[in-house]
Amino acid sequence: MIVRHAPILLERDCQATRIPSGDKIELKRGDEVRITQALGGSFTLTTASGYLVRIGATDADALGRDLPEVIGSQLDRGDFHIDHVIDQLKEVFDPEIPINVVDLGLIYFCEAQPLPGGGHRVEIQMSMTAPGCGMGDVLRMDAISKVETIPGVSEVAVDIVWDPPWDTSRMSEGAKLQLGIY
């Protein structure tokens, strides 16, 4: 069980991404951090110096945690379906807001086309909650890595788009309720 906000001393050096700038920083063994969010296989941390950072699942051991279970390994191994893509995208979380990119309304387009040699090419267009968000590439890569785990997916293309601009009207009712937006 992950205890949020309890101080943790890092067990090894690891790379982190500052939120919201997207800048890379090195966290050092022995640095104190606190987990503020652990969703979708990544961890959002607060550092002792007050930075909000994100580390990926592969660095869970730096926190003294086991590698999070790979969601894709739980997928039905039957025929490919676009619903599998949406399910995987629901495992990509905004590092500042504990809501997935689907319910935030960041997915503008999601389509799969069969490839002549077998498998599918999945094309996704997604936006960010704010232009200039430095986490765009991080969330884009999260989406790609999640969708690539789906049986029958051979190629994944995720583009960040800004038109139309995102606003809260794109959020699911559940996300609005969770954030107190009525």
C-alpha positions in Angstrom: 0.0 0.0 0.0 1.3 3.5 -0.9 1.0 6.0 1.9 0.7 9.4 0.4 2.5 12.4 1.8 4.7 10.3 4.2 8.4 11.2 3.8 10.5 8.7 1.8 14.3 8.7 1.4 15.2 7.8 -2.1 17.1 4.5 -2.3 19.0 5.4 -5.4 19.5 8.3 -7.9 16.8 8.6 -10.5 15.7 10.9 -13.3 12.6 13.0 -12.7 10.5 15.5 -14.7 9.6 18.8 -13.1 5.9 19.7 -13.3 4.7 21.7 -15.1 7.8 22.8 -17.0 8.8 19.3 -18.2 12.5 20.0 -17.4 14.5 16.9 -16.4 16.3 16.9 -13.0 18.3 14.3 -11.2 17.0 13.2 -7.8 19.8 11.8 -5.5 19.9 8.9 -3.2 18.9 10.0 0.2 16.8 12.9 -1.0 13.5 13.2 0.9 10.3 13.1 -1.2 6.6 12.6 -0.6 4.3 10.8 -2.9 1.3 13.0 -3.8 -0.1 10.8 -6.6 0.5 7.3 -7.7 -1.7 6.6 -10.7 -1.3 4.9 -14.1 2.1 3.5 -13.1 3.8 6.8 -12.5 4.5 8.8 -9.3 4.0 12.5 -8.7 6.3 13.6 -5.8 7.0 16.7 -3.8 10.7 17.2 -3.1 12.1 18.7 0.1 12.9 21.9 -1.9 9.3 22.2 -2.9 9.4 21.0 -6.5 6.6 18.9 -7.9 8.2 16.1 -10.0 7.1 12.9 -11.8 9.0 9.7 -12.0 8.1 6.7 -14.1 7.2 3.2 -13.1 10.7 1.9 -13.9 12.0 4.0 -11.0 9.5 2.7 -8.4 12.4 0.9 -6.7 14.0 4.2 -5.9 11.0 4.8 -3.7 11.3 1.4 -2.1 8.2 0.2 -4.1 7.7 -2.7 -6.5 7.3 -2.1 -10.2 3.6 -1.3 -10.7 1.7 -4.1 -12.5 1.6 -3.6 -16.3 -2.0 -2.8 -17.1 -1.6 -4.2 -20.6 -0.9 -7.6 -19.3 -4.4 -7.8 -18.0 -6.0 -7.1 -21.4 -8.3 -9.7 -23.0 -6.1 -11.4 -25.5 -9.0 -11.7 -27.9 -9.6 -9.6 -31.0 -8.4 -6.0 -31.2 -11.1 -3.4 -30.4 -10.8 0.4 -30.2 -12.4 0.2 -26.7 -9.1 -1.4 -25.6 -7.3 1.8 -26.7 -9.7 4.0 -24.7 -9.2 1.7 -21.6 -5.4 2.1 -21.9 -5.7 5.8 -22.3 -7.7 5.9 -19.1 -4.4 4.7 -17.4 -2.6 7.9 -18.5 -3.0 10.5 -15.7 -2.3 14.2 -15.6 0.5 14.5 -13.0 -1.1 17.4 -11.2 -4.7 16.4 -11.4 -5.7 12.9 -10.3 -7.8 12.4 -13.4 -7.0 10.4 -16.6 -6.6 12.1 -20.0 -9.9 10.6 -21.3 -12.1 11.9 -18.5 -10.2 15.3 -18.6 -11.4 15.5 -22.3 -7.8 15.7 -23.6 -8.4 13.0 -26.2 -9.7 14.8 -29.4 -9.4 11.9 -31.9 -8.7 8.2 -31.6 -9.0 5.9 -34.5 -7.4 2.5 -35.6 -6.8 1.4 -39.1 -5.9 -2.2 -40.1 -2.5 -2.6 -41.6 -1.9 -4.7 -44.8 0.6 -6.9 -43.0 -1.6 -7.4 -39.9 -2.2 -5.5 -36.8 -3.5 -2.0 -36.5 -2.1 1.5 -36.6 -3.7 3.7 -33.9 -3.8 7.4 -34.4 -4.5 9.7 -31.5 -4.8 13.5 -31.2 -4.7 14.9 -27.7 -4.4 18.3 -26.1 -3.2 19.6 -22.8 -5.1 21.7 -20.3 -2.9 24.7 -21.0 -0.8 25.8 -24.0 2.9 25.6 -23.2 2.4 22.8 -20.7 5.8 21.2 -20.4 4.3 17.8 -19.7 2.9 17.3 -23.2 5.7 15.1 -24.4 5.6 13.1 -21.1 1.9 12.4 -21.5 2.3 11.7 -25.2 4.9 9.0 -24.5 2.8 7.6 -21.7 -0.1 7.2 -24.1 2.1 5.6 -26.7 3.6 3.1 -24.2 0.2 2.2 -22.8 -1.4 1.7 -26.3 1.6 -0.3 -27.6 0.8 -3.0 -25.0 -2.6 -3.9 -26.6 -2.6 -7.1 -28.6 -3.1 -6.3 -32.3 -1.5 -2.9 -32.1 1.5 -2.6 -34.5 1.9 1.2 -34.7 0.9 4.1 -32.5 1.0 7.8 -33.4 0.1 10.4 -30.9 0.0 14.1 -31.9 -0.4 17.0 -29.5 -3.0 19.5 -30.9 -4.2 22.9 -29.7 -7.2 23.5 -31.9 -9.8 23.7 -30.5 -8.4 24.9 -27.2 -9.2 22.7 -24.3 -11.7 23.9 -21.7 -13.6 22.3 -18.8 -16.6 21.6 -21.0 -14.7 18.7 -22.5 -14.4 16.9 -19.1 -16.6 14.0 -18.2 -19.3 14.6 -15.6 -17.4 12.3 -13.2 -14.2 14.4 -13.6 -16.2 17.7 -13.1 -17.8 16.2 -9.9 -14.4 15.1 -8.6 -12.9 18.5 -9.1 -16.0 20.4 -7.8 -16.8 22.0 -11.2 -20.5 22.2 -11.7 
